[in-house]
Structures are given as structure tokens and as C-alpha cells.
Amino acid sequence: MQTFGQVLSLPKFEFMTEKDFVPVQNLEYPNEGIVGWKAPSNIALVKYWGKLPNQIPANPSISFTLDACATTTLLKFKRLESRGNTFSFDFLFEGKSKATFKPKIITFFERVSSYLPFLKEYHFEIDSSNSFPHSSGIASSASGMSALALCLLEIERRSTPGMTPYHFRKKASFLARLGSGSACRSIEGGLIQWGKTASINQSSDLFGIRYPFEVHSNFKNYHDTILLVHKGQKTVSSTVGHGLMKDHPFAENRFKQAHQNLEALRPIFKNGDLEAFVKIVESEALTLHAMMMTSHPYFILMLPNTLEIINRIMAFRKETTIPICFTLDAGANVHVLYPESEKGKCIQFIQDELVAYCENGHYICDRIGNGAKQFSPVP
């Protein structure tokens, strides 16, 4: 059993490139086996929107790793009689065959095949399930791809006794990114930063890192209550949305703003300034949706109930001075963020005033988690 929780001290920084993730020797892989990993979703505070080739982010981001919202993936593997020309796998989601997911998995396998050269030597049975609604703006691709990346990498680790936990985490994040950009932020717990930026020497476009600077106790055990305004499929995928940033009229300034906001968060995280934190987080959420509404073609993912919830949160904060705030992913649902010290009052407010705007009154109480967890599958 392994978990990637927060640690009191960080390992010595080691600069890593793509070459560090290619196996340097022919390994003796097992003939068959079964592995399992549970990986959480994450909620970005500074948003990643827009990407370059090879899943490189157009701007840096930082996120809270969640806990309750997670994907559990069981991977069975059995060696083929001879190496195949294509990838051999079956995919189940929530216990049912899901052919629509296969193209994304094939694309992922193609991207990582040089880093996991054994992929065409096996038939895989992939069985995944979510603890939250798929494709409704809770980063299901992040948790799903990180869980799958961890399972596949576990096969390599079983054949590589010398692989360090540090290398395993970094390669898992690197592989997950090639499936879904934000998935690289779902390996470890706490605050995770991804994307090269001058203000963080350790930052990389290739994988996520634990935030390397001091973090005030105000930001430990932070809560995220996710209000499910709409639980169905999004009208526009995040992949399409990222692509529209390529020719976006405001892209350059947006990317610059993300770097500035990430730098501005450093003293905020150190000093515990919740008021300043709220301003940046909410601005980032609204900027994300502003980019969607001003792209060509434009699209609107917020719904009337999304706006009503936002207005009520701002009014409640003004009346009470409680540092509760909202953020959004690329969807209609609202993430309500608040510190541990205000949990009771915030939950009461959510139940009294906000749940009525959720689809069927559904919401999820989540909080900062400890990252992905390995589990022992039942044969």
C-alpha cells in the first residue's frame, strides 16, 4: 500500500527531462498480474487553459489535490503470445463496456509507448469507476488518467527494484500529463504546481511538483464543497476549449496574468492572507470562463443557477466577513472553498441557501487530500 501524502521536508530538487523517463535497459516484466490505484481529482486555483504540442501547458497553474472525488482503476495484464502491432485492451467504466473511451486511451498509449515499451506485449483489462459524475466539470479526466498511468507504471516498478519513490512520482505525473494535462496534478497531495515559471525554480512543463514554498496553516485542511448544478455531459469538451486559445485575441495577456497570479500567491500562502487568496481565486475562475465566452467560436458553460450561487456566496461573504469563495472548472458546477476554521458556518450556509440550486439537491463535501493511493486488488 502506498500513498503520496504531504511530507515535512521535500527531496532535493532534481532536474529531469523526457530522457530520464525512458527505461535504460531491457527489463524482465511479469507474465501477468493485477494492480490497482485510486487517484483523486484536483481543483485549480490558478487555471491552466491553452496548451502547446505534446501536452505542454501554455501557462502555469496550481491546484488543491482533492480527496473524496477520485477514480479507482483496476488493471489486469497478461502477456500475449507475441508482441502485437496494436494495443490490446478492454475498458470498463462503472462495470460496463465503454467503447467511446477507447480512442482517448489509444491516444494515451501512443503518447507513452516510448516510456512504457511493454504496452504492446500485453492484453489489458481496465476497470475504472468514479466517485463523482463523469464529464461535469470535476476533472474526471485528471483522476482517470492519473489512476491509469499509476497502474501502468506499477508494472515497470515491479521489474525495476531500484526505482526510487521520487522517480516513480515524477514519472507517474509525466505519464499522466500525456493523457490529460491536469492529471499531472493528481499524483501527490496538497498544493501542486505545474508549468514552467520564473518564480519557481523547480517548476516544469513536464510534470507537477509539490509547492516548494512555505504554506500557512490557514491553507491546511482546506475544504471544497462541490455544488452539482449540472451532472450531465458538457456541451463543449475541455480539449476543444484548450484548442481555441491558439488564436484567442486575449491569450497573451491571459498567459501573462497566470504567471503574475502564481507569483502573487507566494506571500499569500506564506502569511495566510485569506482575503487576498479569495480575490485571486475568484478572479481566476471568472477569467477562465471569460476566455471561453470570448473565443471563436464562443461558448458558455455557466448556467443561471451557477450565477445565482456565485452572487449568494459574495453576498454572504460581505455580510459575515467569512473568507468563503467560489471557483469553477470548465463546467457549470461550483466549487465552494473555505478554511477548516469556518467549516460549520459554511456548511450551514451551503445547506440553507445554495443546495436548492443544485440538480436534485446533490453536492459533494470534499477537502484537500493526500494524493493517489495504491490498493491490493482482490483476485
Summary of the structure (lengths in Angstrom):
residues: 379
radius of gyration: 20.4
end to end distance: 15.9
largest distance: 68.5
contacts: 1266
relative contact order: 0.19
helix: 40%
strand: 23%
